[in-house]
Amino acid sequence: MTLSTQTQPTCGLYNLKIHAQFCSAHALRDYPGDCRRLHGHNWKVETEVEARVLDEIGIAIDFKAIKTATRQLADSLDHRFLNDIEPFDRINPTAENLAAWFYRQLSKTLNGNGVSVSAVTLWETDTACVRYREVTA
């Protein structure tokens, strides 16, 4: 049986994940500790995409498309002071807000054709991260 003639599971869900990274600095407004001062991180971003259907050659979405979209966003923050960049000039550049921003921006680019961004995990350090996903109320 060739890949193109295999039957697909009726209830399957494919989760694809890529990693990207960037370096940037921020200062947390109104934070009661040291993080209120300027400091930097080597951030890691994990973008998770889900799909229920594969195309005719057995691909949900090309990993390259997920990597490109994620890297473009990460590059826009790389070696920058986040507090100066829209929307973080208005909202606090916390890991939580950054993860939600990545999720929403990537959803605009990647969602469609049976594919959707399911979650973004943002690692502030090797031992601390936040995972953001949207749920219906």
Solvent accessible surface area in square Angstrom, and as a share of the most:
residue,aa,sasa,rsa
1,M,183,0.82
2,T,85,0.50
3,L,134,0.66
4,S,83,0.53
5,T,89,0.52
6,Q,86,0.38
7,T,124,0.72
8,Q,80,0.36
9,P,85,0.53
10,T,139,0.81
11,C,116,0.70
12,G,18,0.18
13,L,76,0.38
14,Y,69,0.26
15,N,98,0.50
16,L,21,0.10
17,K,99,0.42
18,I,8,0.04
19,H,113,0.50
20,A,11,0.09
21,Q,134,0.59
22,F,5,0.02
23,C,47,0.28
24,S,8,0.05
25,A,25,0.19
26,H,0,0.00
27,A,18,0.14
28,L,21,0.11
29,R,84,0.31
30,D,148,0.77
31,Y,94,0.36
32,P,124,0.78
33,G,22,0.21
34,D,99,0.51
35,C,46,0.27
36,R,118,0.43
37,R,134,0.49
38,L,122,0.61
39,H,46,0.20
40,G,50,0.48
41,H,28,0.13
42,N,109,0.56
43,W,0,0.00
44,K,79,0.33
45,V,0,0.00
46,E,23,0.10
47,T,0,0.00
48,E,19,0.09
49,V,0,0.00
50,E,53,0.24
51,A,2,0.02
52,R,146,0.53
53,V,98,0.56
54,L,35,0.17
55,D,62,0.32
56,E,137,0.61
57,I,114,0.58
58,G,37,0.36
59,I,68,0.35
60,A,22,0.17
61,I,29,0.15
62,D,77,0.40
63,F,101,0.42
64,K,146,0.62
65,A,42,0.32
66,I,0,0.00
67,K,73,0.31
68,T,64,0.37
69,A,7,0.06
70,T,0,0.00
71,R,124,0.45
72,Q,119,0.53
73,L,31,0.15
74,A,1,0.00
75,D,99,0.51
76,S,52,0.34
77,L,1,0.00
78,D,50,0.26
79,H,147,0.66
80,R,116,0.42
81,F,72,0.30
82,L,0,0.00
83,N,18,0.09
84,D,105,0.54
85,I,23,0.12
86,E,105,0.47
87,P,21,0.13
88,F,0,0.00
89,D,70,0.36
90,R,157,0.57
91,I,72,0.36
92,N,40,0.21
93,P,0,0.00
94,T,28,0.17
95,A,14,0.11
96,E,103,0.46
97,N,51,0.26
98,L,0,0.00
99,A,0,0.00
100,A,10,0.08
101,W,36,0.13
102,F,0,0.00
103,Y,21,0.08
104,R,120,0.44
105,Q,52,0.23
106,L,1,0.00
107,S,19,0.13
108,K,155,0.66
109,T,94,0.55
110,L,15,0.08
111,N,70,0.36
112,G,40,0.38
113,N,161,0.83
114,G,56,0.53
115,V,9,0.05
116,S,39,0.25
117,V,5,0.03
118,S,23,0.15
119,A,0,0.00
120,V,0,0.00
121,T,8,0.05
122,L,0,0.00
123,W,69,0.24
124,E,43,0.19
125,T,60,0.35
126,D,108,0.56
127,T,127,0.74
128,A,49,0.38
129,C,64,0.38
130,V,34,0.20
131,R,125,0.45
132,Y,50,0.19
133,R,130,0.47
134,E,84,0.38
135,V,105,0.60
136,T,136,0.79
137,A,153,1.18
